[in-house]
Amino acid sequence: MTSREKLENNQVWLYVIVLMIAVGFGLLIPDFGAQLDATISFIIAILMYSMFSQIPFTSLKESFANRRFFGALLTVNYIAVPIVVWLLSKLLPQSPPLLLGVYLVLLTPCIDYVIVFTALGRGNEKIILISTPVLFITQMLLLPLYLFLFIGNDAANIVDPGPFLEAFFGLIVIPLGLAIALQIFAKKSIVGNKIINISAWLPVPFMALTLFVVVSSQIGKVSTYIDLIIKVIPIYVAFMVIMPIISKFISKWFKLDIGSGRALIFSSATRNSLVVLPLAFALPNNLSTLVATIIVTQTIVELAGELIYIRLVPNILLRK
């Protein structure tokens, strides 16, 4: 096992440690955390590029090769998940900013560390890797539709299109375009291939750095919204309990093999928190902290849940 593989396989524990350190820094040295605000966009941009560079966009056709898994993946993420999220949201205060944060994070399936979690849970991580381009493209297309359906005109009142589009292009579209261009270049150039290989080292450390910067800079502001944040935690826990059960039935319905079924479970329950985080920071100042904190809270709950998943899914939920 290479050092990079060791780093990836132990990334969950790294994130847990980083989160604890970030909370300590943010609470004990609030001025230090506040100074990190200016670096968030730059660090997230590098993180986005590093993640996108590892998604096989040039092999997009392979995503459709396994039609049963592809059908199950779209069914669980874009039919089952939105229904579950909409029902769970009815248990929350009907505050548009609060709901926006919950919808942003729960309606977008993960495209990065879900691959590692799937491997640790003895699922078919390769089929998830191949499916990531489709998941990314579909969630970016469908997210505005879901926000309109679930929040309606309130979403338009909350989101200022200017900064929102600026964040989307600057932190998602440009890193994505650079990553795709580099993948195309790498097919014809040894230098390009070397850059891709170097980029493969970046996601884990920059994910950890992003978590540190975001949490340490925002944790001091959490007390203002603590009543709302406490209310979303049970929703996130319920989501992580419900989705594996639904995914198991969908897996049987589509007659998936064990490895693909486990991959489906991890995809349905693992969310895309750090990819939608730039969109949260593009909101007006009085809302961005609340929405960003709601999103980061889901990440913390999810990491704890994944530690349970990697044992529960292969040993109890979908055994051979």
Long-range contacts (C-beta under 8 A, 24 or more apart in sequence): 4-200, 4-201, 7-201, 7-204, 7-205, 8-116, 8-204, 9-116, 9-119, 9-120, 11-113, 11-116, 11-204, 11-207, 11-208, 12-116, 12-117, 12-120, 12-303, 12-306, 12-307, 14-204, 14-208, 15-207, 15-208, 15-211, 15-303, 16-303, 18-208, 18-211, 18-212, 19-211, 19-212, 19-215, 19-300, 19-303, 21-212, 22-211, 22-212, 22-213, 22-214, 22-215, 22-216, 22-219, 23-215, 23-216, 23-219, 25-212, 25-216, 26-215, 26-216, 26-217, 26-218, 26-219, 26-220, 27-219, 27-220, 30-220, 32-216, 33-216, 33-217, 33-218, 33-219, 33-220, 34-217, 34-220, 36-213, 36-216, 36-217, 37-217, 39-213, 40-210, 40-213, 40-214, 40-217, 40-281, 41-167, 41-170, 41-171, 41-278, 41-281, 43-206, 43-209, 43-210, 43-213, 44-171, 44-210, 44-274, 44-277, 44-278, 45-170, 45-171, 45-174, 45-175, 46-175, 46-202, 46-206, 47-202, 47-203, 47-206, 47-207, 47-209, 47-210, 47-274, 48-171, 48-172, 48-175, 48-176, 48-275, 48-278, 49-175, 49-178, 49-179, 49-199, 49-202, 50-199, 50-202, 50-203, 50-206, 51-111, 51-112, 51-203, 51-275, 52-175, 52-176, 52-178, 52-179, 52-180, 53-179, 53-182, 53-183, 53-196, 53-199, 53-200, 53-202, 54-112, 54-199, 54-200, 54-203, 55-111, 55-129, 55-132, 55-133, 55-136, 55-179, 56-129, 56-130, 56-132, 56-133, 56-183, 57-133, 57-179, 57-180, 57-183, 58-180, 58-183, 58-184, 58-187, 59-130, 59-133, 60-133, 60-134, 62-130, 63-130, 63-131, 63-133, 63-134, 64-134, 65-130, 66-127, 66-260, 68-254, 68-255, 68-256, 68-260, 69-127, 69-131, 69-254, 69-256, 69-260, 69-263, 69-264, 70-131, 70-134, 71-254, 72-250, 72-251, 72-253, 72-254, 72-256, 72-260, 72-264, 73-131, 73-134, 73-135, 73-264, 73-267, 74-134, 74-138, 75-250, 75-254, 76-243, 76-246, 76-247, 76-250, 76-264, 76-267, 76-268, 77-109, 77-135, 77-138, 77-139, 77-267, 77-268, 78-138, 78-142, 80-243, 80-246, 80-247, 80-250, 80-268, 81-106, 81-107, 81-109, 81-243, 81-268, 82-107, 82-146, 84-239, 84-242, 84-243, 84-246, 85-150, 85-239, 86-150, 88-235, 88-238, 88-239, 89-150, 89-235, 91-234, 91-235, 92-231, 92-232, 92-235, 93-228, 93-231, 95-228, 96-151, 96-154, 96-155, 96-157, 96-158, 97-158, 97-287, 97-290, 97-291, 98-228, 98-231, 98-232, 98-290, 98-294, 99-150, 99-151, 100-147, 100-151, 100-155, 100-158, 100-159, 100-283, 100-287, 100-291, 101-232, 101-280, 101-290, 101-291, 101-292, 101-293, 101-294, 101-295, 102-232, 102-235, 102-294, 102-298, 103-146, 103-147, 103-150, 103-151, 104-143, 104-147, 104-276, 104-279, 104-280, 104-291, 104-295, 105-271, 105-272, 105-273, 105-276, 105-294, 105-295, 105-298, 106-236, 106-239, 106-271, 106-298, 107-139, 107-142, 107-143, 107-146, 108-139, 108-143, 108-271, 108-272, 108-275, 108-276, 109-135, 109-139, 109-267, 109-268, 109-270, 109-271, 109-272, 110-267, 110-270, 110-271, 110-272, 110-273, 111-135, 111-136, 111-272, 111-275, 112-203, 112-207, 112-272, 112-274, 112-275, 113-203, 113-207, 113-270, 114-266, 114-267, 114-270, 117-266, 117-270, 117-306, 117-309, 117-310, 118-262, 118-263, 118-266, 118-267, 120-310, 121-262, 121-265, 121-266, 121-309, 121-310, 121-311, 121-313, 121-314, 122-259, 122-262, 122-313, 122-314, 123-259, 123-260, 123-261, 123-262, 123-263, 123-265, 123-266, 123-313, 123-314, 124-257, 124-259, 124-260, 124-262, 124-263, 125-263, 127-259, 127-260, 127-263, 128-263, 128-266, 128-267, 131-267, 135-267, 136-275, 139-272, 140-172, 143-276, 158-283, 158-287, 159-283, 160-282, 160-283, 160-284, 163-282, 163-283, 164-279, 164-282, 164-283, 166-282, 167-278, 167-279, 167-281, 167-282, 168-278, 168-279, 168-282, 170-278, 171-278, 172-275, 172-278, 207-274, 210-274, 210-277, 211-274, 211-296, 211-299, 214-277, 214-292, 214-296, 215-296, 218-289, 218-292, 218-293, 218-296, 221-289, 221-293, 222-293, 224-289, 224-290, 225-289, 225-290, 225-293, 228-290, 228-294, 229-293, 229-294, 229-297, 232-294, 232-297, 232-298, 233-297, 233-301, 236-297, 236-298, 236-301, 236-302, 237-301, 237-305, 239-269, 240-269, 240-301, 240-302, 240-305, 240-309, 243-268, 243-269, 244-268, 244-269, 244-309, 244-312, 244-313, 244-317, 248-317, 248-318, 251-318, 258-318, 258-319, 258-320, 261-318, 262-313, 262-314, 262-318, 265-309, 265-313, 265-317, 265-318, 266-309, 266-313, 269-302, 269-305, 269-309, 270-302, 270-306, 271-298, 271-302, 273-298, 273-299, 273-302, 274-299
